[in-house]
C-alpha cells in the first residue's frame, strides 16, 4: 500500500479520558488523524473506540483531555455537517420516514441545497428506493442511508463506525472504493472496524487501542512487518547445525518432516548473515509475513475483555 504524504492533523486527541463511575473507558488517549489517507481505528470489544468517537463528535464530555477537529472542539463549529460527516449508528432515523424525507429534513436544517439530497442518494445507490419507508430497509440499506447523511454536507472529514456491517460483497467493495477515493481527494477518513482483512485492504494507517489506552499508531505495513509472528522459511543441507546456532541466539526454530525449517524472532537478513558467517549453505530463505489480523491479535492479546476457550472434541465413545 502506498505511503501518503503527511499533512497537518485534522483530528487531534490529547490526553482524552472518560470515566463512568468506577469504570475507566478511555485512559489518557492521544493520537492524530491526518488527511489524505484512510485511518483504521481498531481495538477489541470494550476497548473504548465508540466512546472515543463520541467524544470527538461532542456527544460525550471527556472527564479530562481534549478532542479537536480542525483545531477546535467539534461543538464550536457553526456548521458542523460541513466539517465532519459521521456514521455512528446505522439506525439513527425514524422508521416511518422515507429515505428522501430523512435526508431532506437534514438538508433543510443545515441550509443545504435540495439538489445535494439527490446527489448523495445516487452516490450510495438508493435513488430507486428513496420514497420507501426506512423501517423496511435491510441493515445494508441502513448503512448506505447513514453514509448518504454523512456525505450530505460534502465534508472534508468522515468518521465511520463499522460502516460495512450488513453490506454484501458488492457493497463492501463499494464502501472500500469510496473511502479510498475520498482519501485520494485529500480528505480525512477515520473508520472503526472489527474486520481486519477489510482494514488491510482499505486502511493506510491504523490506530490500535486496548482497555482505553493507545497500543499502536503506525502504517499498516509497519505494524505487519514488526509482528513477531512473521515466519522465515529456511532450507539447508546443514539444518541441524543452523538450528543449533539459531537456538543459541534466542530464535525459535522448528524443523518439519520435509527438512524445511521455520524460524520466528529473527529477520531473514540476520539468519542469512549468521549462516554465511558460519559457512552454512542455504537453499531457501523466504519471509512469510503475518496478516494484519495476526499482528492485531498479538498487539491486543492482553487487552481482550472476554476470551473463549476452544471447545473440547466429543467422540461417540466419550458421549456413550
Secondary structure, 3 states (H helix, E strand, C coil): CCCCCCCCEEEEEEEEEEEECCEEEEEEEEEEEECCEEEEEECCCCCCHHHHHHHHCCCCCCCEEEEEECCECHHHCCCHHHHEEEECCCCCCCCCCEHHHHHHHHHHHCCCCHHHHHHHHHHHCCHHHCCCEHHHCCHHHHHHHHHHHHCCCCCCEEEEECCCCCCCHHHHHHHHHHHHHHHHCCCEEEEECCCHHHHHHHCCEEEEEECCEEEEEEEHHHHHHHCCCCEEEEECCCHHHHHHHHHHCCCEEEECCCCCEEEECCCHHHHHHHHHHCCCCCCEEEEECCCHHHHHHHHCHHHCCCCCCCCCCCCHHHHC
